[in-house]
Amino acid sequence: MLGQSLPWDLYTVSGVLIARAGMMLADAEHLAKLMDRPLFREATGADADMSARLRRLVRNFPLAFNAVGTERLEPTIRILGHEIKSLARLDHDACLGLMRLLPMADPAARHCLLTALIALDMAEQMSAPDDPLIDVTVHAALTMNIAAMRLHGELTERQNFSNQTQRDSIAHHPQDSLNLLKTSGLRDQDWLTAVGQHHENLDGSGYPNGLCGDAIGSAARIIRIADFYGAKIRGRRYRPALSARSAFKQIFGDERGRLDSHFALLLLRRLGLHPPGTLLRLADREVAVVTRKQGSGETPGKVIAFLGPHGHLLKASVERNTKLVDYAIFDVVEADASWPEIRWECFWGY
């Protein structure tokens, strides 16, 4: 490429522009400096579309709630649900990982999107491609907290309720959300039922109606597990995120008999103990991200190291084999504000 102009803008992993398209590579030293670090160009075609669509979904989903109380709500949610399914079928691992890692101002909206992605994967594993259960599950997950989105967001900031009114709002939000959907013109009974039942437990200990056993539909059972699991693997201001291992210990421990163990086992087999988007501290003190799942085994499918032991970006992100002693998994960590800005899509090739 010496003596030629660059065909693209080139960026570091954190998104910093390092060389503009049209720049001439004058000599070998100049080329060597560029090649001394991992560089990226803007994705094109399907890759660019995937990345842009996912960021657009994250940005636009909270705006859907502006349609609450109007007949625009149902078609808006159906469009968003279709987009989630389309993106997940392109690359579910990337969608799940990026939904956990991308910055998003509204934590309650993020939780609904994350729940919908997890629930979608479960519903698709147990259904034919055209089974109505898939759409019902996704749409209900997106709207399960529609009557209390602000309060759910506030509860990510503190552990306890401020007053009895807030406690009552949480206890009633499944029925309140169902009623709000009806007020917005929704007539899909399966969707409404799933929203109304999404906090019911198999042993009758759930709310708002204390339903048990077969009285709780499949969509609600799936969402109940996805909701619980998604909340545990995302941190809150007052507690760090739990590892997937710890979340499953609760599901098969304290929550045994309340949550559907058949669906929980399906989730474990699909996502394993290190789902995409999990950040790991390795034995050599590097920080890495899990980009591909590996089923229910101990070993993640694919792990990319990007931070060195002292918190600096590696010159080149590199795949690590966690079966090797030097790169064995030491701990699960969370993104730290002190880290340099990172363009997470790069680790999935977008």
Steps between C-alpha positions, in 0.01 A plus 500: 500500500803729501447800278124437494218683675292332769160389367324546839509694825677286764401491869639354823293249697366789709376680188772766475572606141868424436532546123267655245403352166725645231809522723816398314723234654834662432746243634542169681533672839160665457345166402665325796354756743152438364543124518625513860145505639163347407316736265145491371303657220130573487310183423325478167203308367336250736756561777438873509127440480510262796694739723299807402168320539585377848607845617183646346289243687670588829442870432141477378343244732445743792321735257237232437345576836396841372223307322355356823129569519464524122437244228851569367649291780419152368641550147804675648577205729438251219751684278758501780434133570553415134830690504619312810421167333671605178817615678511196726479268202794680342717469813335425834835487681587853387154631586510353850857610567453852370167544678693438822793727413382793287431822690129562550352782704180318601577190712136391510480503120827307475361235733189451286713466185737256670208296634344491153824374343545226760133400483508497119786250499314273742171522308670423169666189644167347598284617209460474126622814316144622442366416848303797640670438835813671367333832420287490814807446717701781341216753500403421859862528617529844340184624673504304828588808710326763291298634795805552721798572277612807695475318833693200365770740387514662844531161667823434313644792699395387849420177677188591695165662431457859616138454605200267499371652176809380315470156660137480386591617150746214459253247639230618260710576191421175310126570516550874453712433190234265363234768556714768337548280193124451480451876527743535209275281285680165531268201452755218472391286794813283508720810517285653773498177700879466485546856629249446780664172607870583467557512878296192589685202650427131452452449874241778530735744676506753217289806428256658429259203509692218665454267203674165504588207276318463171309825553817684393558506123822407321581857390470628858720216631769579244488873574509435875834318465644743243396795719660348811819394322538828308465702822766293677768522228463880477640698790316773688640801678468326837634158392731358234371267233490133590683248288281270293616219729364683805176583320445135413583397858210718611269371227568137590535576872288762677265536201457127446130419489409858412658522155449241226804272526449364147532848348783589739696195388438598138647844574805347667559269206471789256706768674726304730683650795673775299248656260606755236583838649652351816821680601769278648819554696744236381778332696759732340288800619386592152134596451310321226147488360304187413375537143360153429304260719593136548190335646489377857872423541752679719694643204375802301474463125733788410687745723677816378753673728512879457643651820841429645569432870534873576181611325650614171366389163705221349675595176290231336195329646565127496301181544591309815452131576367489856581130524868599526635573848634846406161613369268314735197693624584669830186708555199666338528880497297804394596783268686769692463873448881531504534287186564674168196535276443174315307438181352167605370405154858442385525182704217346300643623170260792448 
